[in-house]
């Protein structure tokens, strides 16, 4: 079973950054799960390969995001963290 869990995790993208999580969510990535570890909240997203492409664009300031989608995604992510 551990092998299966590791294989699944290798296919997903994990972040604790709420801004990055909001960006991925605004881009249409589904949240597979949320993990809470030692008071920190980690978001697990589907499709690691495509998520990493978005992350590279995010950090290179080469990503275009609809501001309303981003704002709404940020509110959703914050709600998930604090509820």
N, C-alpha and C positions, 0 to 999 in steps of 0.2 A: 504494500500500500504506500510506503514511503516513496518508492520509485515513481509511482503514479502521481503523487502530490508534487514531487520535484519536476516531473515532466510538464505538468499543468502550469506550475509557477514559471517555468522557462518560456512558456508561451504568452505570459502576461507581463504587464509593466506595472511596477510598484513605486509609489511616491508618497512622501509625507508632506510635500510642499502644496499648500492649499491653492496657490496661484497657478502652479503647473497642473494640478488636478482640475481646476476650474477651466483652464484652457483646453485640456484634453476632452473634458465633458462638453464644452461648447463646440468642439470640433466633431462631436457625435460619437465619441468612444463610450462604450458601455462600461459601467463599473461592475466588475464581477463580484467583488466583495470589499468589505472594509474590515481592517484588522486594528485592534487597539492593543498596543504593547507598551507597558510601562508608562502609561499616560499619553502616549503619542498615537495619532490616528494615521494609518496607512491606507491609501486607496489603491486597489488592484484593478487595473484596466485590461480589457481584452486586447489581443492583437499587438503583441510586444514590438514586432518589426515595424509596423506602421506608426505606432505610438512613438517609437524612438526617432522616426523621421520628423514628426511634429516637434518633439523635444529639441532636436538639433536646430530646427527653424526658430523655435521659441528663444533659445539662448543666443542665436546669431541675429536676432531682431529682424528676421526675414519672414515672419508669419503674419498673415492678415486674418483678423477675427472680427466678426460682427460685434460691435460694442454692446448691443442689447443682449445678445446671446451670452457674451462673456459675463456681463453684470448679473444676469439671471443665474448663470451657472455658478458664479461665485456665491450668490445667496444660497443656492441649493447645497453647495459643498459645505459652507459654514453651518447650515442647518444640520447636515449629516454629522459634522464634528461635535456640535454642542447639544444634540438631542439624543 
